[in-house]
Amino acid sequence: MVCLHTGSILGWLFFLLLARQTSLDSQSVTPLSVILAMHIIRMLVVICMSGRDSNHISYKTVPKDTSWLFVGPEFHALHHVHPDRYMGSVVKFFDWIAGTAYSLRGKNVVITGASGAFGSAIIRRLQAEGVRDITALKFGTHWTHDDFSRVGNVLSQVQPDILILAHGTKGEDAMGANCNDTIRLIQLSLSHKQNVRQKNENAKKTLPEIWYVGSEIELHPAFGNPEMQRYLASKRAFLPYARALYDDSRVVYRHIVPAAFQSRMGRAIVSADWAAGVMMWWIRRGARYVPVTYTGMAYLNFLKFYFWVRPEYSWDNGTGSGIMEVHS
């Protein structure tokens, strides 16, 4: 309370001095006594509420924070989970600047595409952020296009906080790998989380997260290249599902849109490590749409993703039932 009043007094003196040094009327500055009285009234209200003001609400699991600017109880609750993060009290400007609007510390991660250029670069960044465990979910080992029976065992053993879908191909099975398999893996992850919540096992304070690696080809054409046409079709086929997840209150979905980077899928002017670094820069600032770009196209793609793509599908009861798979 002393700090609050001291800050208010200093702020009031600053604005009073500013008014006298400019053309502003110093009489228009709110009297200090009124400001202090408002703080005292607020303090008494908080005391009567046993310390719970508008930003202090007790949650079993912290709900999804949908405000990009203002601090609400959902954002502030995460400060009590991670005391060195989520520092803002009214707006998130400080957390944007300092990169403290998110924390990966202590989280369990399951990732597909871990052996790829971007997947391996993401893993290095996750390790630097202090995640607890990273488990690779491998195509051919844990799942195939027709068999996902071993995925559930991995999810049960790891209890992931985050599922990162970083696999991808431009081959003949692009639609199966990039869209259909992705949908099925998400269905299994949501179903697993739903079962855990119903049994009240290993209750987590934070919502589960799904990170999906998209592409700027969600916006630009394939220019007649057959491989790129397959890749384009598969990435765009997933967009309605992605948009539905973006709005789903039960999961934090991050849509990562990188420009081309150096990998086995093709040459580019930037490395996968650069792309992973830019991705993490945005995520540390709380971004759920994550533009990883040197072309600027990912910024334009946000307008398409947010305003044009319709979330036509429902991930019903955490299982995604009723969703029709897309086949090439």
N, C-alpha and C positions, 0 to 999 in steps of 0.2 A: 504494500500500500504506500509506503514511504517513497519507493521508486516511482510508482505511478504518479503521485502528487508532485514529486520533484520534476519528472519529465513534463508534466502539464504546466508547471510554473515556468520552466525554461522555454517551452514552446510558446507560451503566452507572451513572455518577454521578447522572444525573437520576433513574433508577428507585430508586437507593439512597436519595436524598434524599426521593423520594415515599414510599417505604416507611416512613421514619422520621417523616414528617409525618402519616401516616395509621395506620390500625390494622393495616397489613400487617406481617408478620414480616420484618425486614431480613435474617434468616438464610436466608430462602427465595430471596433474589436470587442468581442464579448467580455464582460467584466470577469476578472479572475475569480471572484467570489462565487459567481454562477457556475463556472467550470468545476471548482472544487466541490461545490454543493452537489453537483450531478455525480461526481465520483463517489462522494460519501453515500448518497442515496443508493447508487449501484452496489457499493460495498455492503450496505445493510441488507439489500435484497439477496445478494449472494450468500451472506451469513444465514439468513432465514431459510435459504434453499440448501443448507448444509454444504456450501462450497460449490454447488452446481449452477454455473451461469449458462448462457445460451450455447457456449462452446464446450460444456462439460456434461456429456451424456454417457451413461454407462451402457456399453454394448457387449454382448457375448461374442459376436463377430461384427467388426466395423463395416458398416454399409459402404456401398460404392460412392465415391465423391465425384459428383458430376459438375462441380463448379470449377472453371478454369482460372478464375481470378480471386474470388472471395474465399476466406477461410470459414468453414462451417464446423459443426461438431464432428463430422466424419474425418475431416483433415486433422483437426486438433487431437482427436482420439489416437491417431497414429503417432503423435508426438510422445504419448505416454508408453507406446510400444517401443519406439526408437527415440530416446530423449535427445539425441544429437541431430535429429532430422525433424522436418515439419515444424519449422520455427515460427512461421508467421502467425499473427493473432487476428488480423483483419483482412489483409490481402497477402498474396503469395509472392510479392516482388522479391523479397529477400531470398526466398527459397529458389526462385528462378535464377537469381544472380549467383548464389552460392552452390547451386546444384544439390540442395538438401530437401527436395520435394518428394524423395523416394528413397527407400533403402532395400538392398538385397541381402543384407547381413543375416546369416542364419537360415536362409531359405534353402529348400530342397528343389532341385531342378531336374526335369526330364527333358531331353533334347533329341530331336531327330536331325539327320544330316550332320552329325557331329564330326564326321570324317571329311566333310567338304571344306572348302576354303573359308566360307563365311561361318559355318558351324564351329570350326576349330578356333576361329578368331573370336567368336562370341564366348566360347568356353574360357579363353584366356582373360577376357574382360570380366566374366562372372567371377572367376577366381580372385581377380584383383579387388572385386567389390565385397568379398568375404562371404560368398555363399557357403552353406554347410556341405552340400553334396550335389554332384552332377552325375547323372546317369544317362548314358547314350541308349536310345531306343533305335535299334538297327533293323533296316529292311532286309529281309531274308533270314534274319535270326529271330526277331521278335514278332514280325508280321510280314505277310505277303499281301498281294492284292485280294486274295481270296480267303486268307486265314489270319484272324486277329486274336486267336484264342490265348496267346501268350502275353498279350499286352496287359491284361488284367493283373497277372501275377507281378509284373514290374510295378504297376501303380500301387498295388497293395504293399509291396515291400518298401518302396521309396516314400510313399505318401507325399507326392510332389506338391509344392506350393505353386510352381510354375511349369507349364508345358510349353516348350518352345518348338515350333514347327519350322525347321530350317532346311528340310529336304526339298529337292526339286530336280526336274529333268526336262530336257527339250526333246527326248526320244519319242518313240512310237507310243509309249505308255504314259505320256505327259498328263492326259486327262485323268487316268487312274491314279497316278502318283500325286499330282499337284492339287487335285480337287477331291476325287472320291476317297482316297486314303486319308486325306486330311480331315474330311468330314467324319469319317468313321473313328479316327483317333480322338477327335474332339468329343464325339458322342460317348465313347468309352470313358474319357476323362470326366465328363460332366456326370455320367451315371455313377462312376466311382465316388465322386465327391458327394453326390446326393445320398448314396448309401451310408457313407461315413457320417454325414450330418444326422440322418435318421437314427443311426445307432448311437449317436453322440460320442463317437470314438475319435480320439486325437483331435479334439476341437481346436481350431485355429482362430486367432484373433483377427486375421486378415482374410479377405476373400481369395479364392484361387484365381490364378492368372493364366491366360493363354496368349502367347506371342506368336504371330504368324508373319513369315517373311514373304511379302508380296513382291511387286516389281513395278517399275515405271511403265512397263508395257501394259499395265492396266489402263493407261491413257493414250500412249502413242501407238501408231500402226506397226505391223510386222514387215512392211515393205516387201511383200512377196516371197520372203524366205520361208520355206516349208517348216523348218524347225521352229522358227519364231512364231509362225502361225499356230502351230500346236501349243506352244508355250503361252501365247496370247489367249487362246481359247480356254485353256485350263485355268489360268489365273483369273480371267474375267468371270468364268463360271462360278468361282468360289465367292465372288464379291457380295452377292446377296446374303450368303451365310455369314460372311464377315461382318456385314453391316448389322445383321440381327444380333450377333454377339456383342458388337460395340455398344448396343443399347441395353443389353441384358443386365439386369440388376444383380444377378447372382455370380457374375464373373467379371474380372477386369481384363478386357481384351485390348491388346496392343497390336495395331496394324502397322508393320514396318515396311516402308517402301524405299528400297535402295535403287540407286542408279547402277549401271553396269560396273562390276568390279572384277579384278583379275581372278580367274578360277579355271577349272577344267572345262567349264561350259563356254568359255570364250575369253578373249583378251579385253583389257580395258585400261584406262589411264590411271586408275587408283587401285590400291590394294584392298583385299578383304579386311585387313586389320584396320585400315583407315575407316572403312564403312562401319565396322563394329564399334570403333571409337566414337564416331558421330552418333550412331544409334544409342550408345550408352549415355552420351552427353544429353540427348533429348529425354531419355527415360529418367535420368536423375532429376530432371526438372518436371517430372510428372506427366510427360506427354503420353497420350494413348494412340494418337496418330503420329507416326514417327517418320519424318522425311529424311532420308539419307541420300543427299543429292549434291551434285556439282553442276547439274543442268538446270535446276529450278523446276523441273517437270513434276517432281513429287509434291511441291507446294500447290501447283495447279490441280494435281490429282486429288488433293484434299477436297476441293470444291465438288468434284465429281463424286467422290466417296461419300461425303456428308450430305450433299443436297440432291444428287441425282440417283445414286444407287438406292433401291428400295429394299428394306429388310422384309422380303416376302415370305420368309420361312421362320418357323418357330422351333426353338430348341426346347420342346415341351418337357416340363418337369425335370430338366437337367439331362434328358436322354436324347433329345433331338429326334424323337419319334415323329413320323409323318413327313420327314424330309426325303424328297426323291433324289436319288443319286443321278449324276449327270454322266452320260456315257458318250464317248466320241463315236 
